[in-house]
Every structure is written in C-alpha cells, then in structure tokens.
Amino acid sequence: MTIDETTAAETAQNIDVHQLAASRLAVTDQRYTKTRRTIVDALHASEGPLTIAGILVFSDELAQSSTYRNLAVLEEAAVVQRIVVSDDFARFELTEDVTGYHHHHLICEGCGAIIDINLPRSLEQQLDKALSDQARNVDFTGTHHRVDLVGLCSDCH
C-alpha cells in the first residue's frame, strides 16, 4: 500500500469513527461538538487507553472540567468505554464496535498501566463458545465479552 493509499484508508476510517460517534450522540439528543470530536480524535490516535491527563495532552483547547463532562456523555452514548484500574485514574478508549478493533487488556495493579493484547483467532472462538454456553445455562443473552487480566507489569514485580 502506498502512502497515499494509507492516508486515504486512515481518512476513511476516521470519517467512519466520527460518523458513528455523531449518530450515537444524536440518539441520546446530544450534539457532536468540537470538544467531543477532539476527545474522539485523541482516543482514536492513541495506542492504548488514556487517562484524562493523557487526553488533555492531545490538545491545548481541552479544559479538564469539560473533558470530564464530555467523556461522561460519550460513555453514555456508547462511543467511549471507561476502564477502571487500581489507581485513582480511570482510562478511556473508544468502544470496540466504534473502532472495529477487538482486544483485551493486561492491567497492572501496581502502576495502572494497560496493555492491549490480541488473542489468537482459535482461542477467541473457544472463549466465545465457552462464554455463550455458560450464559445459555443461566438464560443470559450476551452481546460481547471483555477480558482483563490484572496483575503486575515487568516494572512493578
């Protein structure tokens, strides 16, 4: 793929993310403001979940108080998901169905670091089947799954 093709693909993906965010916000009678778009851009550009401080670094135009409020609105509209770790700072990322990126997390309970991981397709399929079987046993209808492995990163143990 050429640089121009890569840029075009990234632009198309950004448009899709922004269109999805705007449509989800509209369902909750919210507008897709410049601040919300900047937050989505920051989360989309990151290589992993971000703290609010990490989001604020992305743009000088973001204020901490409005970022908190806007993250709550984006979370309610299922654009953003909050990942709670053992420290006082939650991390945020775009939801899987917005990005199309299914992954799991390794969460360090020492420093709060979060590492995105991908499981082999065969293991994902086995996990899906096992979870579906367990859900069916208790008459539960699952929509998706998330797996977070909590422990200590190499810097903390």
N, C-alpha and C positions, 0 to 999 in steps of 0.2 A: 504494500500500500504506500502511495506517495504521501508527502507531507500535505499536499492539497487535499487528497482523499481523506487523510486522517483528520485534518481540520474540519472538513465537511461533515465527517461522521460525528466528531465531537460536538459540532454546532447542532446537528440534527438531534443528538442525544440531549443536549441542553434544552432545546426547544421542547422536546417531549417532557422533560422533567418540569419545566416551567408551565407547560400546558396542563399537566396533571395537577400540579400544585394549585394553579388558578382555578381549575374545575372543582377540586376538592374544597377549596376555601369557599367557592360560590355556593356549594351545597349547604355550608354552615352559615350562609349570609355574611361572609367576610370577603373583603377585597384583597387582591394580591398586590400589596403596596411595594414601594421601592425598598423599604426596610426588610420586608419579608423575602423579597427576591434576593437581596444581598445575603441574608441568612442562608437561604437555599443554595446560593452560589458558593458560599463558604463551605457548607457541608458537602456539596457535590464535588468541590475541588480537593477536599481533604483525603488523606489516605487512610483515615480511620475516624472513629467518633471524636468529637471535640467538646471541651468544656466551654462554658460561656466565655471565659478569658481567651480561649483559642479562637472562638468565633469573632470576638472583638478585634483581634489582631488582623483579621482579614480586611477590615475597612475602618478608616478613621471616622466615617459617617455614622457608625453604630454607637448608640448610647447603651450603657449596661441595663438601665431600667426598662427601656423599650425592647431590648433584646429578650429579657426575661418574659415580658408580656407577649411578645410576638412568638416566641418559642412555645408558649402555652397554647396560643391559637393554632399554630402549625401542628402541634401534637394532637390537639382536639380534632383537627381536620384529617388526621392520619397521613400527614406529609412527613412528619418527624417522629422519631421514637426516642425516648429517654432511656438511657442505660444507667442504672444505679450501681455504684461501686462502693467499696467500704469507706472511702474517704468522704469528705463533705461536698464533693463536687460531682454532680451528675455529668454524664457525657451525652451528646446528642448526635444522631445520624439520620439521614433520610431513610424512610421505611423501605423495606425490600421491594415492595410492589411498585414504588415510585422509581427506584433505580434499576430494578430487574436483576439485582445482584444478591443472590442467596449466599449467606455466610454465617459463621458462628463466631464466638468470641472466647478468647483466653483473657481472664480478668485477674490482675494482680491485686490481692487484698492488702499488700504492703504499701505500694506506691500509687495504686489506682490505674496503672497502665492498662490499656485494652489493645489486644492484638486480634485483628481479623484473621480467621482461618477458613479454609475450604476443605471439606471432606471429599474423598473420592466418591464418584457418582454411585458406585455399587453400595458403599456404606450409607450414603444418603437414602437410597432406595430401601435398604434394610431398616434404617431408622424410621422412615415414613411408614413402612408396613407395621413395625412393632408398635409405634405410637397409635396408628389407626386401629390396630387390634385391641390395644388397651382402652382406647376411647370407646370403641364399639361395646366392649364388655360392660361399661357403665353408662351406656346410652348417651354418650357425649359426642357432639359433632365438632371436630377440629377444623380449623381453617388454614392453619400454618403452624410451624414449630420454630422455636429458637433454642439453641443450646449454648449455654455459657459455662465454661469450665473455670472455676475460681481456684486460685492457688497463689503461688509466689513466682515472680519472674526471676530471671537469672541475676538481676541486680539486687534482689531482695532476699534471696536464700543463701 
